[in-house]
């Protein structure tokens, strides 16, 4: 899950306050999701009998010009 950090994201279309906006992604084989380190995120518990592999890393993108 990825949580929207924008203050206005707490309001839905009917101007009701949500605690936060959450974006959920259903995992697929060979799926990679890349996002900035400052973005709050979490992973739900694996409630299946299948193994799940999670890899976390930090990277820096630089301009070689």
C-alpha positions in Angstrom: 0.0 0.0 0.0 1.1 3.5 -0.7 -0.2 6.5 1.2 -0.9 9.8 -0.4 1.0 12.5 1.6 -0.8 15.5 0.2 -3.0 17.3 2.8 -5.9 17.7 0.4 -5.8 13.9 -0.3 -7.6 13.4 3.0 -10.8 14.8 1.5 -12.9 12.6 -0.8 -15.3 13.8 -3.5 -18.1 14.5 -0.9 -15.8 16.7 1.3 -15.8 14.0 4.0 -12.5 13.6 5.8 -10.7 10.2 5.3 -7.7 9.4 7.5 -5.6 9.2 4.4 -5.7 8.1 0.7 -4.4 4.6 0.2 -3.4 3.1 -3.1 -3.3 -0.7 -3.2 -1.6 -2.8 -5.8 -2.3 -6.5 -6.3 1.0 -8.2 -6.7 1.8 -10.2 -9.9 4.7 -12.4 -10.8 7.7 -10.3 -11.9 6.1 -7.1 -10.6 8.4 -4.2 -9.5 7.1 -1.0 -7.9 9.5 1.9 -7.6 8.6 5.0 -5.5 10.5 7.7 -3.6 11.8 6.9 -0.1 9.8 9.6 1.6 6.5 8.1 0.5 4.8 6.2 3.4 4.1 2.6 2.5 3.4 -0.8 4.0 2.9 -4.4 3.0 0.0 -6.6 4.1 0.7 -9.9 5.8 1.2 -12.9 3.5 -1.8 -15.2 4.5 -1.0 -17.8 1.9 1.0 -21.0 1.9 3.2 -19.6 -0.9 6.5 -17.9 -0.2 6.7 -14.2 -0.9 10.0 -12.5 -1.5 10.3 -8.8 -0.8 13.4 -6.9 -1.7 14.0 -3.3 -0.5 16.8 -1.0 -1.6 17.7 2.7 -2.0 19.0 4.1 -5.3 20.2 7.4 -6.6 19.7 8.6 -10.1 22.4 10.9 -11.5 22.9 12.7 -14.7 26.1 11.6 -16.4 26.2 14.6 -18.8 
